[in-house]
Structure formats: structure tokens, C-alpha cells
Amino acid sequence: MNKQVYVAFAVLVLLFSSYAQSANKIDKVIEVSSLSEFRSYLDKDNVKVKMKAGNYQIDTALKNRFIEITGNNSYFDLRGVRFMVDSKLFSRNDLTKSKDGNSMYCAIEISGKDVTFEGLYIETYGDTPGRQSKNKIFNLVGENVTLKDVEVRTTGSSPWGFGYLYGLGGNDVRKMNGIRIGYPAKNVKLLGCQVHMRAMGHAIFLQGAENTLIENCQVDGLLRTTDAILAETSGYAFDKKFYAGKNNYIEGTIVGEDGKILPGEIISLSEDGIRMYPDYEGHPTKNTTVKNCKVTQMRRGICTGLSTSGDQVIDCEVRDCVATGYNIGNEDKVINCSADAKYGEAFCIPYTNAKNAQVEIKILDSRNGRANNLLAKINGTGHKVVISTANPDWIPNTMAIKLSVWEGYGNFDEKATMHATNISLDNKTLTKVITFKGTKNAEIKSAGGVREATDAENAINESNRTKR
């Protein structure tokens, strides 16, 4: 071997050795067996941390983010680990605010880049309501963050057992949300996560996040009839003589004009399953994909309609939701999805300014429901909609598909001009399609037939302008 070749070979060996040592340093798994050890790596870059399986109690904190993961290029393996979070922490007024100055409380915040967090079961205990309604378990605000196979169970809201009948926040209402993905989050992935809502609040929600993927996730809540509430002989609603209040916004459930809770209705004890907000402080929520997810017994199932960028919902299933199964908006694509209409419409495109949505919905068994005869509602312009079912008997003959309607969820602008324009609808079910005043240039194929609304029906529709 000549001298030049030898030198070149030696340099390559040194470079490879240096790379191997660096890789080993990054790839080395650090095992921890206590919360204090775990916390010591949360701000470190290039670490792989595995926590010993077992139960860990989080009952102390210094900041309103009880655990903050700020390091980059990190992996946290918490398979077999259970965190028990004392809900009293959410009411502590002596905790230091986070660096962004935001006063909201959360159990775990991930703000680092390229972080994978896998396998944790986390729940709150104690049922102590927090100081506000922005409480949540996870707050994901980093870039390229992956939350994988994490299971969340929420408790600790007030008043519990009455859902949204007493408002959505403020006054006495204190919520406990599940997972928030918020600005400046980009390229966040939720993979195989579960959220069990046993508190008032949203399960998974987005505010100003970009390019989010939510895949193979499940959300479940609880339902309750108003008859069960009216049968109470003590408690929050009883003390208020079963008045929900005239000024509370009550979504998906009808109360009397005087605010009295009515029999025969049904509520979700939580809010939405998977929900997009339009923005966070001017930063738009955009480009969300929800794939192969399942939501049951929430207020709304999957709500992309409030984000205007055009989101994708693929191969998802929604059951037993009260306000609507899918809330669909501008440029959204809802492909090969399914829902029932037991307690609220299977889906709606409610917004008059929504354009060019594409929707394929299979109707699941909608028998034995309560307080709903609306299968679907369609407003806006240029949508292409296909509705089908595997069994015609699953859809009660009292139900209808309606175009240009105020009825049902989602019409907040009382001054809007109600319309459904240039709609392409292929209704393969035996449900009747009813077109109300404002329906123009619709191309409708319907196995259940099509008819125009009567003058009386149009008058009732107009009276629903101020009812939600």
C-alpha cells in the first residue's frame, strides 16, 4: 500500500470512528425510573429516554405547564407508564406562567422540534375544577412532533353532568380538554392515540397548526338524556330549578324559550371529538388530514368546517353524536366515511359561504334515536355529495335530507342569505330530499325522491334563522 493510499484509508477510518461514536451517543437509550430523572432530560437535545413501566403521581409543579419538553431530536419511550395527575394543580394560582406568557394550564407541553413521545397512559384524578376553561392534558406546539399510542382520560370539569347546557366557558364552567395542537405547531402527527372524555371539553383540537396528521385515533364521550337531569333531586341543575339560562349558547340540544331544560332531549357531556378552529391569534389552521379515526358520543364528531383551507377526512367513522357527525366546510374532502343520525344529522355543510366540498358518507344504523329527524343538511355552493347505506332499514322513514336550511347545526350568521347553489347530490338511500327556498341549479339523483318545500315548511325554516 503506497503512502497516499494509506493516508486516505486512515482518514476514512478516523471519520467512520468519529461518526460511529456520535451515533452511539445519540442512539444510546437512557433508562429512568423516577419523575425527577425523567424531568432532567426534558430540555436536552439528541436523547432517547425510556421510563420504567409503572405508575407515577404528578401532584407538584412549578409552572402552569407541569411537564415541558423543550429539547430537539428526542425520543421518549413511555410504554407501560401511567401518569396520574392531581386535578388540583389546574387551580393553583402560584404557578409560574410559561415563557410565552400564556396562562393556560396543561399537564404536558411539547415545544421542541423532531420529538417522538410514545406509549403513555395519562389521566387526571380528584375532580377538582381548574381556574379556567383552557385546561388540557397535552399542548403540542413544536415542529415535527409525533404523539404515538398515547391514551388520555380526562376528569375535573365543572359543572359535570350537564355538558354545554350551562355554557362553553366562563361563569361557573371549567373545562378539561384532551389534546391541543396549536400555533406554531407544524407537521404534528397523532398516531394510534385514544382520548376518553369524562369531562366537559374537546378531545382533540387544532388552533393555528399546519400540516397535521391524525391517524388511527379514537375518541369517546358520554351521553345523557334531559329526562335523567330533570329527575334529579339535588345538585347543580336542581339548585337552578333546571334553567339553563336564556343567554347561554347551547349547541345540538333545544331548551325552552325561557331557558328551561326540556324533556325528550339528549346531550353529550363533552364537546367535539376532533375539531379545527379557524386560527390562533391570526395564524390560520390549515392542511389537516384525519384518517381512519373513530369518534363516539361527543357533541360534534369530526369538525373541519371551521377551517377554511380545505381539509381531508378519510375512512373515518362517527357514531352517536348529538349536534352533527361531520361538520364540513370550504374545499373539504370527506372520503369513504360513515356516520349515524340517531341524535343529530350524520353530516352537514351548513355554511352559506362554503364552496366545493366533496363528500362520500355511508349512513350507519340510525334507528332508536332521539330528538332528530334530519339525516343531512347541505348549504353553500358547488359541493359534490354522495350518500349511501348498506341497509335501507337503518334509516327511519321520518328522516329527510334538506338543502338551504337553517335547521340543525352551524348557522351562526342570522343575516346570511340562505342558499344551496350548483349542488351535485347523488342520494342512493330511500330518504326523501327536500329543497327549500334558495336552492338553485341543483343536480339531484335520489332513490328516495325529491320535492320542493311547501310554503309552510319554508316559513318554519325562516323561523329557525335565530334558533341553533
Summary of the structure (lengths in Angstrom):
residues: 468
radius of gyration: 25.2
end to end distance: 85.5
largest distance: 100.0
contacts: 1705
relative contact order: 0.07
helix: 13%
strand: 39%
